[in-house]
Amino acid sequence: MSQQTDAAASTSAKILYRPVGIVSSILGGLVANLVFKKVWQRAAPPQAPDDPPNALDSGADLKTILFAAGMQGAIFAVVKVLVDRGGARAFQRWSGEWPGN
């Protein structure tokens, strides 16, 4: 492991990072939603509607709903990791301290 991950973050770094983390999480959620909709349009089964179904969509079968939910979860998880890691690295460059641990 590198030094940046071995050292514990100071309390002030954790507090100062909170607003950055909140804003980046909101933006990441919006980006993930856009990416999911674009991927759904290309990867959806042929009989699926253009918009991804949700759990209460009576017109979609369970297999399609589960496929959409799994795809959405995977995309959101990857985008969250990328946004969180990018935000932490940017904070470290700005402050000199790693915000986690």
C-alpha positions in Angstrom: 0.0 0.0 0.0 1.1 3.6 -0.6 1.6 6.1 2.1 -1.5 8.0 1.3 -3.7 5.1 2.2 -1.7 4.1 5.3 -2.0 7.4 7.1 -5.3 8.1 8.9 -7.1 11.2 7.7 -7.3 14.1 10.1 -10.7 15.1 11.4 -10.5 18.4 9.7 -9.9 16.7 6.3 -12.9 14.5 6.8 -15.1 17.4 7.7 -13.9 19.6 4.8 -14.4 16.7 2.4 -18.1 16.2 3.3 -19.5 19.0 1.0 -17.3 17.8 -1.8 -18.5 14.2 -1.3 -22.1 15.3 -1.2 -21.9 17.3 -4.4 -19.9 14.7 -6.2 -22.4 12.0 -5.2 -25.3 14.0 -6.6 -23.6 14.7 -9.8 -22.4 11.0 -10.0 -26.0 9.9 -9.6 -27.2 12.1 -12.4 -24.3 10.9 -14.7 -25.0 7.2 -13.8 -28.7 7.7 -14.6 -27.9 9.1 -18.1 -25.4 6.4 -18.8 -27.9 3.7 -17.7 -30.6 5.1 -20.0 -28.2 5.1 -23.0 -26.9 1.6 -22.2 -30.5 0.4 -21.8 -31.5 1.7 -25.2 -28.7 -0.4 -26.8 -28.8 -3.5 -24.6 -32.5 -4.0 -23.9 -34.2 -7.2 -25.0 -36.0 -6.7 -28.4 -39.5 -6.8 -26.8 -38.5 -4.3 -24.0 -39.8 -0.7 -24.1 -37.4 2.2 -24.8 -37.6 3.3 -21.1 -36.2 0.9 -18.5 -39.0 -0.8 -16.5 -39.3 -0.5 -12.8 -40.6 -3.0 -10.2 -44.2 -1.7 -10.5 -44.4 -1.7 -14.3 -47.2 -4.0 -15.1 -46.3 -4.2 -18.8 -42.9 -5.8 -18.3 -42.1 -9.3 -17.4 -40.0 -10.1 -14.3 -37.0 -11.3 -16.4 -36.8 -7.9 -18.1 -37.2 -6.0 -14.8 -34.5 -8.0 -13.2 -32.2 -7.5 -16.1 -32.7 -3.8 -16.0 -32.2 -3.7 -12.2 -29.0 -5.6 -12.4 -27.6 -3.5 -15.2 -28.6 -0.3 -13.4 -27.0 -1.5 -10.1 -23.8 -2.4 -11.9 -23.6 1.0 -13.7 -24.4 3.0 -10.5 -21.7 1.0 -8.5 -19.0 1.7 -11.1 -19.9 5.3 -11.5 -20.0 5.8 -7.7 -16.5 4.3 -7.3 -15.1 6.5 -10.1 -16.7 9.6 -8.7 -15.7 8.9 -5.1 -12.2 8.1 -6.0 -11.8 11.1 -8.3 -13.2 13.4 -5.7 -10.9 12.1 -3.0 -7.9 12.5 -5.3 -8.9 16.0 -6.2 -9.3 16.8 -2.5 -5.9 15.4 -1.8 -4.3 17.5 -4.5 -6.0 20.6 -3.1 -5.5 20.0 0.6 -2.5 17.6 0.8 -4.5 15.1 2.9 -6.4 12.0 1.9 -10.0 12.4 3.1 -10.7 8.7 3.9 -9.6 5.9 6.2 
